[in-house]
Amino acid sequence: MKKYITKTLTLLTLSSSFFILQGCGNAKSDKKRATAIGKSTSISYSNSQNDSSLGRVQMDTLNSHLAIVLKTHIDGINSKEATTFSKQTDYCNIDGLQETKNFGETQVHRKLIKYENCQDDDTLQDGNIELSYSGADEDGKYPMHVELDTSDIYLFNKVNISPYTHIEIDNIKYNGDDVESLDAVVTGRVLIDGDDEFTLENFRQRISF
C-alpha cells in the first residue's frame, strides 16, 4: 500500500552500532543479520506531497533504514585507500560477489556497482547501483556530495529500493572519520521488510548521527 509523505517532525531512532561494508573475504555462512542504526540518530524530514495518515512507527522504520543505507555507502568510500581506476571483482566477506567499475578522477568519481547476493557480517546486498561523489580529498575520501541511483531493484537487508530511485546527499559533516550529519533528498519507491511501501518525491531529510 503506497503512503504519501508530507509531515515535518524530529524523531530519535534505534541504538546500537553501525557496521561498515567490508571489502572482500572468503568465509561462508548462511546467516543473514540486519544492521542496526548507530548511536542516537535525529532525523527531521519534510516534502510537498499531499497530507497522509502515515504513523510515527512507519516513519521511524523508513528513516532508520534509509539512514543505514546512506551511512554505509559513505563509510565505504571513506574506508578505501586512494580510488582504484579499474574494474574490480571481490568476494564478499561471507558470500556472493561485488563488481565495481570506476570512472573519473579521485576527487570527482563515479562507480557502477553490481552486487550478487553480497553478504558481509551485517549487510546483504543484491542489485545494481550507480554511486557518484564529488568534493573528496586527494585520497578520494570524505566527499561533500554523493548521489546514489538504482538501475534495477536494489536490495539492502530489509530495504528494497525500486529502479530509477535517486538519492542525493549534501552538506555532509564529518567528525574525524565518522559521518556526523547529512542532508538527503529521495525520489523513488522504497519497500521495507516486504510490508511498508513508500512512494517518495523530493523526500527531504536532515540526519544527525
C-alpha positions in Angstrom: 0.0 0.0 0.0 1.5 3.3 -1.0 1.9 6.0 1.6 2.5 9.7 0.6 4.6 11.7 2.9 4.5 15.4 3.8 4.9 16.0 7.5 7.8 17.6 9.3 9.0 16.2 12.7 12.0 15.1 14.5 12.5 11.6 15.9 15.0 9.6 17.7 15.6 6.1 16.4 17.3 2.9 17.5 20.6 2.5 19.4 23.4 0.2 18.5 26.4 0.4 16.3 26.8 0.9 12.6 28.7 -1.7 10.6 30.8 -0.6 7.7 30.6 -2.5 4.4 33.8 -4.6 4.1 35.9 -5.3 1.0 36.4 -8.9 0.3 36.9 -12.3 2.1 36.1 -16.0 1.8 34.3 -17.1 5.0 31.0 -18.8 4.2 27.8 -18.8 6.2 24.0 -18.9 5.7 23.4 -16.4 8.4 21.9 -13.0 7.4 21.9 -10.3 10.1 20.2 -6.8 10.0 22.4 -3.8 10.5 21.4 -1.6 13.4 21.4 2.2 13.2 24.2 3.7 15.3 24.0 5.9 18.4 21.0 8.2 18.8 20.1 9.4 15.4 18.0 12.5 14.9 16.1 12.7 11.6 13.9 15.6 10.5 12.1 15.5 7.2 9.6 17.3 5.0 8.3 17.4 1.5 5.5 18.9 -0.6 3.3 15.9 -1.2 -0.3 15.6 -0.1 -1.1 15.0 3.6 -1.3 11.4 4.7 -2.1 9.3 7.8 1.4 7.9 8.0 2.1 7.0 11.6 5.2 7.5 13.7 6.1 3.8 13.6 6.1 3.7 9.8 8.1 6.9 9.6 10.6 5.7 12.2 11.0 2.5 10.1 11.5 4.3 6.8 14.0 6.8 8.2 16.1 4.4 10.2 16.5 2.0 7.3 17.4 4.8 4.8 19.9 6.2 7.2 21.7 2.9 7.4 21.9 2.6 3.6 23.3 6.1 3.2 25.9 5.9 6.0 27.1 2.5 4.9 27.9 3.8 1.4 29.6 6.9 2.6 31.6 4.9 5.1 32.5 2.5 2.3 34.0 5.4 0.3 35.9 6.7 3.3 37.3 3.3 4.3 39.1 2.9 0.9 42.6 3.9 0.1 43.1 6.0 -3.0 40.5 5.1 -5.6 41.4 2.2 -7.9 40.7 3.2 -11.5 39.9 -0.3 -12.8 37.3 -3.0 -12.8 37.2 -4.8 -9.5 35.5 -8.1 -8.7 35.7 -9.0 -5.0 34.3 -11.9 -2.9 32.2 -10.6 -0.1 33.1 -11.4 3.5 30.5 -14.2 3.9 29.1 -15.0 0.4 28.5 -13.5 -3.0 30.4 -11.1 -5.3 30.7 -7.3 -5.7 31.8 -6.0 -9.1 32.8 -2.3 -9.3 33.7 -0.2 -12.4 35.3 3.1 -11.7 35.2 6.3 -13.7 36.6 9.8 -13.3 39.2 11.4 -11.0 39.9 10.8 -7.4 38.0 13.9 -6.1 35.1 13.6 -8.5 34.3 10.0 -9.1 31.6 7.6 -10.3 31.2 3.9 -9.5 28.9 1.3 -11.2 28.5 -1.4 -8.5 26.9 -4.8 -9.1 26.1 -6.9 -6.1 25.4 -10.6 -6.5 23.9 -11.8 -3.2 26.8 -10.0 -1.4 26.8 -10.8 2.3 29.1 -9.3 4.9 28.9 -9.5 8.6 25.8 -7.3 8.9 24.7 -6.5 5.3 23.1 -8.4 2.5 23.1 -6.5 -0.9 21.8 -7.5 -4.3 21.3 -5.5 -7.5 23.0 -2.6 -9.4 23.6 0.9 -8.3 25.5 3.9 -9.5 27.3 5.8 -6.8 28.8 9.2 -7.7 30.6 11.6 -5.4 32.5 14.9 -5.6 34.4 17.2 -3.3 36.5 14.4 -1.9 40.1 14.9 -0.7 43.2 13.8 -2.6 42.7 10.2 -1.4 39.1 10.1 -2.7 37.7 10.2 0.9 35.2 12.4 2.8 33.2 13.6 -0.2 30.9 16.7 0.2 28.3 15.5 -2.3 27.1 11.9 -3.0 24.4 10.6 -5.4 23.0 7.1 -5.5 20.9 5.8 -8.4 19.3 2.4 -9.0 19.0 0.8 -12.4 17.0 -2.1 -11.2 15.8 -3.4 -7.9 18.4 -2.9 -5.2 18.2 -4.9 -2.0 19.9 -3.8 1.2 19.0 -6.0 4.1 15.2 -5.4 4.6 15.2 -2.4 2.3 14.0 -2.9 -1.3 14.7 0.2 -3.5 12.9 0.2 -6.8 14.5 1.0 -10.2 15.1 4.7 -11.1 15.2 5.8 -7.5 17.5 8.8 -7.0 19.1 9.8 -3.6 21.1 13.0 -3.3 23.3 13.7 -0.3 24.7 17.1 0.5 26.0 19.1 3.4 27.9 16.1 4.8 29.6 16.9 8.1 32.4 14.7 9.4 33.8 14.3 13.0 37.2 12.7 12.3 36.5 9.6 10.3 32.8 9.5 11.2 29.8 11.0 9.4 28.2 13.4 11.9 25.3 14.6 9.8 24.0 15.0 6.3 21.1 16.2 4.1 19.3 13.7 1.9 16.7 14.0 -0.8 15.0 10.9 -2.1 12.8 10.4 -5.1 11.5 6.9 -5.9 9.9 3.9 -4.3 11.1 2.1 -1.2 9.7 -1.2 0.2 10.7 -2.2 3.8 10.5 -5.7 5.0 8.1 -6.7 2.3 5.3 -4.7 4.0 5.6 -1.0 4.2 5.8 0.7 0.8 6.6 4.3 0.3 6.5 6.4 -2.8 8.7 9.4 -2.3 9.1 12.6 -4.3 11.8 15.1 -3.1 11.6 13.5 0.3 14.0 15.7 2.4 15.8 14.6 5.5 18.4 16.0 7.8 20.1 13.2 9.6 22.4 13.6 12.6 24.3 10.6 13.9 
